[in-house]
Amino acid sequence: MKFSIVLAYDIVDASADFIFNIEAARTAHQQIVTESLQISQPLRPDSHVDRRLGTRLLRLKAGRGPLTLRYDAVVDIDHHRAPPQALQEMAIADLPPEALPYILPSRYCQSDRLQNFAAAEFGALPRGYSRVWAIQQWVRGHVRFQSGSSNGSTSAMDTIIERGGVCRDFAHLMIALCRALNIPARFVSGIDYGADPALGPTDFHAYVEVMLSGRWYLFDPSGVSAPMGLVRLGTGRDAADAAFATVFGRVFSQPPVIGIEAVMNEQGQLVMPQYCEDLLSTMGMEPAPTAS
């Protein structure tokens, strides 16, 4: 996948601090072929890489006036595939320690407040992939995709009441319902290929990872694109952990300009993202728990 991200700002104060999460994550199954970063002001950004999640943060301080960032990359995504019927939920005692934060409530995913609802709606279903699929389909069937219908404070509780939202709202609600049943689920920010142009210009996209049989698998409750076309940028408990930009100071921003396309691989083959029956993963297996 080849993509570009352009962010433009006008800084009002003498300076402003930024933390960006717009560079492609490096994971076991998502490798960076080429990349470049252009910054309009003469700055030297600091970089931080989360070795476990592959998330890459870029911190910089910019002066008053216009600031533009452009990031271009080509990534090679070689998904791990698994037949969904073979994947099982895991007992809490068997989860890798890295998964434990993702069964707890978080700012936008108040799973503790949805336990009774989740138990009544999904508690009697067979444990495993089929129950996670049922949660995804419930969210997709009961929430309308409505651009501009939510804001930065909208949570899973708001979405289940209002029954409308954008991709991050779909993701937060599915995550909260999974966690309410002790199924590890987390938030992923990225870019998607193949969304309906009627939804508007290409934008950042939020989707879900659920742990089944010790590995994180991709789910997109919004249903706007095939999971095979998802490119990972950031990963966390919810959107608070995976914002594409966090700004400190008085700044006016322009809408992001994003483009994405499928390109030929090193063998000269053009493999287009498509829906498939297998579940897909771009993360490696979590390390097994060790005795203390």
Secondary structure, 3 states (H helix, E strand, C coil): CEEEEEEEEEEEEEEEEEEECCCCCCCCCEEEEEEEEEECCCCCCEEEECCCCCCEEEEEEEEEEEEEEEEEEEEEECCEEECHHHCCCCCHHHCCHHHHHHHCCCCCCCHHHHHHHHHHHHCCCCCCHHHHHHHHHHHHHHCEECCCCCCCCCCHHHHHHHCEECHHHHHHHHHHHHHHCCCCEEEEEEEECCCCHHHCCCCEEEEEEEEECCEEEEECCCCCCCHHHEEEEEEECCHHHCCCEEEECCEEECCCEEEEECCCCCCCCCCCCCCCCCEEECCCCCCCCCCC
